[in-house]
Amino acid sequence: MGSHLPQSCFSSLEDVPLDPHYALKEDFAADPVTTKVILGSGIYRDEHGMPWVLPTPNHLQAEELVKASEDSSRYDYLPISGYEPFYTAARKLLFGPIAIPKDRFVSIQTIAGTGANSLGARFLSQSLRPSAVWLSNPSWINHANIWMTVGVNVKFYPYWNAHKKALDFEDMLQTLTTETNPGDVIVLHGCAHNPTGLDPTKDQWEKIADLCERQGLFPFFDCAYQGFASGNLDEDAWALRHFAFRDTLELAVAQSFSKNMGLYGERVGALHFLTASSDAASKVKGHLLRLQRGQISQPAKRGATIATTILTDDTMFTKWLDDLAEMSSRIKEMRKALYEELIFLETPGNWDHLLTQIGMFSYTGLSPMQVSRMRDNHVYILSSGRISVPGLNGTNVKYVAQAIDKAVRTDPSQQIQQ
């Protein structure tokens, strides 16, 4: 039965295209070829191309420990701030041994890293009223979406040098020095930059911290890959801890356990603020709780209790470190394997950047035209040229390398720079 309404009040809305990650999945699913490969979403896969359920959080041991500790309150609501043992352990994992008093920190459980980014952006948009938020060019695609939805002007600082396939550090500093205003927010990737896989060196991180001090910028770290990048939790937290240990800047951190614990669907995350005083922390907490209450009321319990069990049980924590080492080492092996296949094929261009990048993703440097050519050969990657490295394995890496080789050779005007 048709509507008798003359016109929808939503008729004037613009069409919003499907998120490119999900559009890529739809195209992949529609391809009937059995040898097809997708290197899109950031999900760790094993050598057989299947999602890998980490042995530790799967837990049968972790889940059994959680079940054994449950009582009749297991379905009760959590507090608005979430599960206190979880966000306390999560904060300790990020900041390590630190001399800053605990009452200057504010921590709250969120709906994964996306929820932490969203809640932090909403709070900062209201409290700091920044003239802009500064994102790396490129950045995680959802960063701009999150900040635009809270009404903050989104600007970009140089990051990826397409010609050199390297970090555009000098232009980054120049832009941030000349174009930012005090109170602006700068979003920084704690490690394993998404999507490029390029991280600043420790010396460069120190210079970024110096710049934030001089310019009066508010650092907002997105830490989605701690331990997943290098395999070392402390090494992957170095940049964040450097900013904190200086004790000259207030800052925020969005933390996710989707990748490093494989708890994708459990949506386990936390938001942390380091403030200048206990009084400021108390005020920040009150506002965050108000916003969380108006958005989701309370976060979920199950994933947080599994994560807490792993973080606080010495034996399980040690096993989890082994999981992280296995994932990070296999990703490095796949980077090397793809590089070696391209060298064997004598694919035009310089591919050294595949080895110097780190973490789950690699910015290959392929043009949109070359990406289109790869899809003709049934290899699906984002038009930016970003690939999810753990999607490679021993059975498909040659196939992917051959697709890259064909794409580069048939589009010589866009060959990777020598």
Secondary structure, 3 states (H helix, E strand, C coil): CCCCCCCCCCCCCCCCCCCHHHHHHHHHHHCCCCCCEECCCCCCECCCCCECCCHHHHCHHHHHHHHHHCCCCCCCCCCCCCCHHHHHHHHHHHHCCCCCCHHHEEEEEEEHHHHHHHHHHHHHHHHCCCCCEEEEECCCHHHHHHHHHCCCCEEEEECEECCCCEECHHHHHHHHHHHCCCCCEEEEECCCCCCCCCCCCHHHHHHHHHHHHHHCCEEEEEECCCCCCCCCHHHHCHHHHHHHHHCCCCEEEEEECCCCCCCCCCCEEEEEEECCCHHHHHHHHHHHHHHHHHHCCCCCCHHHHHHHHHHHCHHHHHHHHHHHHHHHHHHHHHHHHHHHHHHHCCCCCCCCHHHHCCCCEEECCCCHHHHHHHHHCCEECCCCCEEEHHHCCCCCHHHHHHHHHHHHHCCHHHCCCC
